[in-house]
Structures are given as structure tokens and as C-alpha cells.
Amino acid sequence: MTDQDTPVVEVTGVTRRFGKVVALDDVTLTIGGGELVGMLGPNGAGKSTLLSLVSGQRTPDTGTVRLFGGNPRDARSRTSLGLTPQETGLPATLKVREVVDFVGGHYPDPVPTGELLEQFGLADLAGRQTGAMSGGQKRRLAVALALVGRPRVVLLDEPTTGLDVGARQSLWAAIREYHAAGGTVLLTSHYLEEVQALAERVVVIDQGVVRADDRLDDVLQRVALRRVVVRSSAPLGESLAGVVRFERERESRGDRYELFTPDADALVRDLVTSGLPFHDLEIRGASLEEAFEQMVARDADPQGALR
């Protein structure tokens, strides 16, 4: 049995309500050891609620949640869990190194403070009070604290919110390094490119229902639309076969068009026979953003089948 065959997170038939609002509706999800799973969904979809159940902060109304085979409400089940919630409260008067030392002191073999701060680009801030840190710096510290105890599983809820591009790339590198060493990651993100850059598996949640759960490549292949990218000095658009929408960008070598169609072959045949001038033709698969937009469309069925 491989590590990924051994479940570390098991969510079975879980429903969670807040008053009349159904945050999660009969959700089932299993995550094996060593997986890196990206969870996508619009605001209010139920992503953070699911993480709160896995971390033991909340309990389901119906169904079961297991972490390492035990109840996540039991502290013994959480000894190998790292967590970065959307909002992290840090003691404003403590210095960065003091916070890391304090949290690390709760674990038998913590990552040395200096090593952890260097990894997350916080070494120069070791003597600064957390109350004087920027939002992005606090976010980096929150993710660092999730990893200080060398956990087997980390739950990252919007880990790079508020970070600039450089800081986000550094954090991605740290997540990849943790995963490459065998760690299991479940992350949520509003940045679709983040999930596409990191995740091997994608879970799409909308209105408390799992719309899709598959490997990244398979999720992208489920999208009906394809992109035909082409440059032309002539106006192109919906007059061509099967174009459902298009985007135009003016360039000196001819305007660049992105033509979206369910049948790229038919579109290209129509373009060739039209006699219109064109060059630099490319046919591309969907981006994760396009897949996501279709999967959370209100006419998607609960199993994620696209209409």
C-alpha cells in the first residue's frame, strides 16, 4: 500500500448548517498521504467550513470526519496537523522570533527558528514585534507557524492573500518543498493560477456541493471550450464557425485574437476556407479559470457534469 492509498483525511456524508444556510451538503472527500489538493470555490461555497471540520474547530451536523483515523476534536489526532486559517491573530507585542519559539515549543522536534525564518524570508524581521508587520509579512509568518512542528498534514486557507508576486512565489516554493518531503497539503485559494501551479488534484465546491474532484489535467479536459489563438489583419470574431466569444488585442503584427469554441477543428477549417489572412495559429486547452467558471455555473449538476 502506497502513502496515497492510506487516508489521512476522511470526510464522509458531511452536512453542516448555520441556521437556515447549508454550508456543506452531503460532502464526501478522502485525501491520501502525500497528496497536494487544491480546493476552489466562490465566496461562501463551504471551503473554509470544510477545513474547520477537518481541524476539529467545528463538528458536522451529520456525517463523519476523521483525521489520521481519529476524531479531529481529539487533541491526539491533531498532533501532526499544521493550520493556517484565513485570519490569524498574532500577539502584537511579541517579536517574530518569540512567536516562532513559543509555537515551536509545543512540538517535540520543531524546525529551528532561524532556519524557518530564513526559509520564509523573515530572518530580517526576527526582532520586530508582530504588531508592526505588514499584512503580507503576517501572512508569511502564519504559514511558517503551520510548518514549524514538521506536521504530516497542513491545511492552508487562502495562504497567499495579501502577498505581492515575489512573496507569493517564495511561499509556493516553501509549499512545494514541504510536499516534496512527503507532506500532505490541502489548500484553498482565490488565485486560480496558484492552484494550477501547485495542485496535483483539484476539488471544486459550490453551494456546499462538490462539483468536481479529479486530477488537475482531467479537470481541465472536462471543459468543453477550447481556445484558438491567432493573429490577423482582418476582423475575426463570432462570424466564424462555433465561436461563442472572443477577445481582441491590438498589436503591430496584426491583432491577436483568442477565439473560444467547443469545436476547434471546425473553427480552423472555417478560418482556412474563409480566405481571411492569418498567422501564428495556436490551439490551446482550457485554463483552470475557464474550467472553474463552467463548473460553478448554476446549470451544472451536483456531480459536476457540464451542460
Backbone hydrogen bonds, N-H to C=O, Kabsch-Sander energy under -0.5 kcal/mol:
donor,donor_aa,acceptor,acceptor_aa,energy
5,D,2,T,-1.0
6,T,2,T,-0.5
6,T,3,D,-1.4
8,V,31,I,-2.9
9,V,31,I,-1.8
10,E,66,R,-2.6
11,V,29,L,-3.3
12,T,10,E,-0.5
12,T,64,T,-2.8
13,G,11,V,-0.5
14,V,27,V,-2.8
15,T,62,T,-1.9
16,R,24,L,-1.9
18,F,21,V,-2.9
21,V,18,F,-1.9
22,V,20,K,-0.5
23,A,16,R,-1.8
23,A,21,V,-0.9
24,L,16,R,-1.8
25,D,208,G,-3.0
26,D,24,L,-0.5
27,V,14,V,-2.9
29,L,11,V,-2.7
31,I,9,V,-2.6
33,G,3,D,-1.7
33,G,6,T,-1.8
35,E,32,G,-1.6
37,V,185,V,-3.0
38,G,201,R,-2.9
39,M,187,L,-3.2
40,L,38,G,-0.5
40,L,203,V,-2.7
45,A,42,P,-1.9
50,L,46,G,-2.1
51,L,47,K,-2.0
52,S,48,S,-2.2
53,L,49,T,-1.5
54,V,50,L,-2.1
55,S,51,L,-2.3
56,G,53,L,-0.9
57,Q,52,S,-1.7
58,R,52,S,-1.7
61,D,15,T,-2.1
62,T,15,T,-1.6
64,T,12,T,-2.0
66,R,10,E,-2.9
67,L,70,G,-2.8
68,F,8,V,-2.8
70,G,67,L,-1.9
74,D,71,N,-2.2
75,A,73,R,-0.5
77,S,74,D,-1.7
78,R,74,D,-0.7
78,R,75,A,-0.9
79,T,76,R,-0.7
81,L,78,R,-1.7
82,G,153,V,-2.8
84,T,155,L,-2.8
89,G,87,E,-0.5
90,L,88,T,-0.7
92,A,90,L,-0.5
94,L,91,P,-1.2
96,V,125,L,-0.6
96,V,128,R,-2.0
97,R,126,A,-2.4
99,V,95,K,-2.2
100,V,96,V,-2.2
101,D,97,R,-2.6
102,F,98,E,-2.5
103,V,99,V,-2.6
104,G,100,V,-2.8
105,G,101,D,-1.6
106,H,103,V,-1.7
107,Y,104,G,-1.9
111,V,148,V,-2.8
116,L,112,P,-2.5
117,L,113,T,-2.6
118,E,114,G,-2.0
119,Q,115,E,-2.2
120,F,116,L,-1.6
121,G,118,E,-1.4
122,L,117,L,-3.6
123,A,117,L,-0.8
125,L,122,L,-1.6
126,A,123,A,-1.4
128,R,125,L,-2.1
130,T,94,L,-2.7
131,G,92,A,-2.1
132,A,129,Q,-1.8
133,M,130,T,-1.5
138,K,134,S,-2.3
139,R,135,G,-1.8
140,R,136,G,-2.0
141,L,137,Q,-2.2
142,A,138,K,-2.3
143,V,139,R,-1.9
144,A,140,R,-2.3
145,L,141,L,-2.5
146,A,142,A,-1.2
147,L,143,V,-0.8
147,L,144,A,-1.0
148,V,144,A,-0.8
150,R,147,L,-1.9
152,R,80,S,-1.6
153,V,80,S,-1.9
154,V,184,T,-2.4
155,L,82,G,-2.6
156,L,154,V,-0.6
156,L,186,L,-2.5
157,D,84,T,-2.8
157,D,155,L,-0.6
158,E,156,L,-0.8
158,E,188,T,-1.2
161,T,158,E,-1.3
163,L,160,T,-2.1
168,R,164,D,-2.5
169,Q,165,V,-2.4
170,S,166,G,-2.0
171,L,167,A,-2.1
172,W,168,R,-2.5
173,A,169,Q,-2.1
174,A,170,S,-1.8
175,I,171,L,-2.3
176,R,172,W,-2.8
177,E,173,A,-2.3
178,Y,174,A,-2.2
179,H,175,I,-2.5
180,A,176,R,-2.9
181,A,177,E,-1.2
182,G,179,H,-2.2
183,G,178,Y,-1.9
184,T,152,R,-2.5
185,V,35,E,-2.8
186,L,154,V,-2.2
187,L,37,V,-2.5
188,T,156,L,-2.6
189,S,39,M,-1.2
192,L,190,H,-1.0
194,E,191,Y,-0.8
195,V,191,Y,-1.5
196,Q,192,L,-2.3
197,A,193,E,-1.9
198,L,194,E,-1.7
199,A,195,V,-2.4
200,E,36,L,-2.3
201,R,36,L,-1.4
202,V,214,D,-3.1
203,V,38,G,-2.7
204,V,202,V,-0.5
204,V,212,A,-2.6
205,I,40,L,-3.1
205,I,203,V,-0.6
206,D,209,V,-2.4
208,G,45,A,-2.0
209,V,206,D,-1.8
211,R,204,V,-3.0
211,R,209,V,-0.7
212,A,204,V,-1.3
214,D,202,V,-2.0
216,L,200,E,-2.1
219,V,215,R,-2.3
220,L,216,L,-2.2
221,Q,217,D,-1.9
222,R,218,D,-0.9
222,R,219,V,-0.7
223,V,220,L,-1.3
226,R,261,T,-2.9
227,R,284,R,-2.2
228,V,226,R,-0.5
228,V,259,L,-2.8
229,V,227,R,-0.6
229,V,282,E,-2.8
230,V,257,Y,-2.1
231,R,279,H,-2.7
232,S,255,D,-2.2
234,A,277,P,-0.6
240,L,237,G,-1.7
243,V,240,L,-1.5
244,V,242,G,-0.5
244,V,260,F,-2.8
245,R,260,F,-1.0
247,E,258,E,-2.0
249,E,256,R,-2.6
254,G,251,E,-1.3
255,D,232,S,-1.1
256,R,249,E,-3.3
257,Y,230,V,-3.3
257,Y,255,D,-0.5
258,E,247,E,-2.5
259,L,228,V,-2.8
259,L,257,Y,-0.6
260,F,245,R,-2.6
260,F,258,E,-0.5
261,T,226,R,-2.4
261,T,259,L,-0.5
267,L,263,D,-1.8
268,V,264,A,-2.5
269,R,265,D,-2.3
270,D,266,A,-2.2
271,L,267,L,-2.4
272,V,268,V,-2.4
273,T,269,R,-2.3
274,S,270,D,-1.2
275,G,271,L,-0.5
275,G,272,V,-0.9
276,L,271,L,-0.5
279,H,231,R,-2.3
282,E,229,V,-2.9
284,R,227,R,-3.2
291,A,287,S,-2.0
292,F,288,L,-3.0
293,E,289,E,-2.4
294,Q,290,E,-1.7
295,M,291,A,-2.4
296,V,292,F,-1.9
297,A,294,Q,-1.0
300,A,297,A,-2.1
301,D,305,A,-1.6
304,G,301,D,-2.5
